Amino acid sequence: MKIILKEDVENIGSAGDLVTVKDGYARNYLIPKKLAIAATPSNLKIVEEMKKNEERRKTAAVDKARRLAEKLAKLSLTTSVTAGEDDKIFGSVTSQNIADLLLEKGYEIDKRNIILNEPIKALGVYDIPIKLHTDVTVEIKLWVVRE
């Protein structure tokens, strides 16, 4: 039986794929669990439209992320912290601190998208990578200075 997958199914295919499975598997498992629909001509047209819309949405999201990346590339952030001897700071600068600094500048970036291998524990200038989309990553400058 030919079916169109509505969701990713392990060892079968991904959402939107037209696959052939055994009749019983389709009728008793995939279709009742709303993981697939029968591959009728009307359903094929609907799926094609959904794929086109999804492609447009993805393209728009990448374009939006690239425009934001251009703005962020020009941005330089400064945070002042208390530091002891040898320019070691008390505490650390984390991705949450950087997200808060970005929010003050008007950019709402999730802290999980700010890529820090480890928290910053010394004064200096750092290039901080931010992942805006799976295809778009930008680096911003962060100045960590003494109070």
Contacts in CASP RR format, 6 or more apart in sequence:
PFRMAT RR
TARGET T0000
AUTHOR 0000-0000-0000
METHOD contacts of the structure
MODEL  1
MKIILKEDVENIGSAGDLVTVKDGYARNYLIPKKLAIAATPSNLKIVEEM
KKNEERRKTAAVDKARRLAEKLAKLSLTTSVTAGEDDKIFGSVTSQNIAD
LLLEKGYEIDKRNIILNEPIKALGVYDIPIKLHTDVTVEIKLWVVRE
1 20 0 8 1.000
1 21 0 8 1.000
1 22 0 8 1.000
1 23 0 8 1.000
1 24 0 8 1.000
1 26 0 8 1.000
1 27 0 8 1.000
1 38 0 8 1.000
2 18 0 8 1.000
2 19 0 8 1.000
2 20 0 8 1.000
2 38 0 8 1.000
2 39 0 8 1.000
3 18 0 8 1.000
3 19 0 8 1.000
3 20 0 8 1.000
3 21 0 8 1.000
3 26 0 8 1.000
3 30 0 8 1.000
3 31 0 8 1.000
3 36 0 8 1.000
3 37 0 8 1.000
3 38 0 8 1.000
3 39 0 8 1.000
4 16 0 8 1.000
4 17 0 8 1.000
4 18 0 8 1.000
4 36 0 8 1.000
4 37 0 8 1.000
4 38 0 8 1.000
4 39 0 8 1.000
4 43 0 8 1.000
4 44 0 8 1.000
4 47 0 8 1.000
5 12 0 8 1.000
5 13 0 8 1.000
5 14 0 8 1.000
5 15 0 8 1.000
5 16 0 8 1.000
5 17 0 8 1.000
5 19 0 8 1.000
5 30 0 8 1.000
5 35 0 8 1.000
5 36 0 8 1.000
6 15 0 8 1.000
6 16 0 8 1.000
6 34 0 8 1.000
6 35 0 8 1.000
6 36 0 8 1.000
6 37 0 8 1.000
7 15 0 8 1.000
7 35 0 8 1.000
8 14 0 8 1.000
8 15 0 8 1.000
9 30 0 8 1.000
9 35 0 8 1.000
9 36 0 8 1.000
12 19 0 8 1.000
12 21 0 8 1.000
13 19 0 8 1.000
16 47 0 8 1.000
16 50 0 8 1.000
16 51 0 8 1.000
18 39 0 8 1.000
18 44 0 8 1.000
18 47 0 8 1.000
21 30 0 8 1.000
26 36 0 8 1.000
26 38 0 8 1.000
29 35 0 8 1.000
30 36 0 8 1.000
31 37 0 8 1.000
31 38 0 8 1.000
37 43 0 8 1.000
61 133 0 8 1.000
62 133 0 8 1.000
62 135 0 8 1.000
62 136 0 8 1.000
65 132 0 8 1.000
65 133 0 8 1.000
65 135 0 8 1.000
65 136 0 8 1.000
66 136 0 8 1.000
68 107 0 8 1.000
68 132 0 8 1.000
68 138 0 8 1.000
69 132 0 8 1.000
69 136 0 8 1.000
69 137 0 8 1.000
69 138 0 8 1.000
71 107 0 8 1.000
72 107 0 8 1.000
72 130 0 8 1.000
72 132 0 8 1.000
72 138 0 8 1.000
72 140 0 8 1.000
73 138 0 8 1.000
73 139 0 8 1.000
73 140 0 8 1.000
75 102 0 8 1.000
75 105 0 8 1.000
75 107 0 8 1.000
75 140 0 8 1.000
75 141 0 8 1.000
76 140 0 8 1.000
76 141 0 8 1.000
76 142 0 8 1.000
76 143 0 8 1.000
77 98 0 8 1.000
77 101 0 8 1.000
77 102 0 8 1.000
77 105 0 8 1.000
77 140 0 8 1.000
77 141 0 8 1.000
77 142 0 8 1.000
77 143 0 8 1.000
78 142 0 8 1.000
78 143 0 8 1.000
78 145 0 8 1.000
79 93 0 8 1.000
79 97 0 8 1.000
79 101 0 8 1.000
79 142 0 8 1.000
79 143 0 8 1.000
79 144 0 8 1.000
79 145 0 8 1.000
80 145 0 8 1.000
80 146 0 8 1.000
80 147 0 8 1.000
81 89 0 8 1.000
81 90 0 8 1.000
81 91 0 8 1.000
81 93 0 8 1.000
81 123 0 8 1.000
81 144 0 8 1.000
81 145 0 8 1.000
81 146 0 8 1.000
81 147 0 8 1.000
82 89 0 8 1.000
82 90 0 8 1.000
82 146 0 8 1.000
82 147 0 8 1.000
83 89 0 8 1.000
83 90 0 8 1.000
83 123 0 8 1.000
83 146 0 8 1.000
83 147 0 8 1.000
84 90 0 8 1.000
87 122 0 8 1.000
87 123 0 8 1.000
87 124 0 8 1.000
87 146 0 8 1.000
88 121 0 8 1.000
88 122 0 8 1.000
89 120 0 8 1.000
89 121 0 8 1.000
89 122 0 8 1.000
89 123 0 8 1.000
89 144 0 8 1.000
91 119 0 8 1.000
91 121 0 8 1.000
92 119 0 8 1.000
92 120 0 8 1.000
92 121 0 8 1.000
93 119 0 8 1.000
93 120 0 8 1.000
93 121 0 8 1.000
93 142 0 8 1.000
93 144 0 8 1.000
94 111 0 8 1.000
94 116 0 8 1.000
94 119 0 8 1.000
94 120 0 8 1.000
95 111 0 8 1.000
95 112 0 8 1.000
95 114 0 8 1.000
95 115 0 8 1.000
95 116 0 8 1.000
96 111 0 8 1.000
98 111 0 8 1.000
98 114 0 8 1.000
98 116 0 8 1.000
98 128 0 8 1.000
98 142 0 8 1.000
99 109 0 8 1.000
99 110 0 8 1.000
99 111 0 8 1.000
99 114 0 8 1.000
101 142 0 8 1.000
102 108 0 8 1.000
102 109 0 8 1.000
103 109 0 8 1.000
109 130 0 8 1.000
109 132 0 8 1.000
113 130 0 8 1.000
113 131 0 8 1.000
113 132 0 8 1.000
114 128 0 8 1.000
114 129 0 8 1.000
114 130 0 8 1.000
115 128 0 8 1.000
115 129 0 8 1.000
115 130 0 8 1.000
115 131 0 8 1.000
115 137 0 8 1.000
116 128 0 8 1.000
120 126 0 8 1.000
120 142 0 8 1.000
120 144 0 8 1.000
122 144 0 8 1.000
123 144 0 8 1.000
123 145 0 8 1.000
123 146 0 8 1.000
124 143 0 8 1.000
124 144 0 8 1.000
124 145 0 8 1.000
125 141 0 8 1.000
125 142 0 8 1.000
125 143 0 8 1.000
125 144 0 8 1.000
126 141 0 8 1.000
126 142 0 8 1.000
126 144 0 8 1.000
127 139 0 8 1.000
127 140 0 8 1.000
127 141 0 8 1.000
127 142 0 8 1.000
128 139 0 8 1.000
128 140 0 8 1.000
128 141 0 8 1.000
128 142 0 8 1.000
129 137 0 8 1.000
129 138 0 8 1.000
129 139 0 8 1.000
130 137 0 8 1.000
130 138 0 8 1.000
130 139 0 8 1.000
130 140 0 8 1.000
131 137 0 8 1.000
132 138 0 8 1.000
END
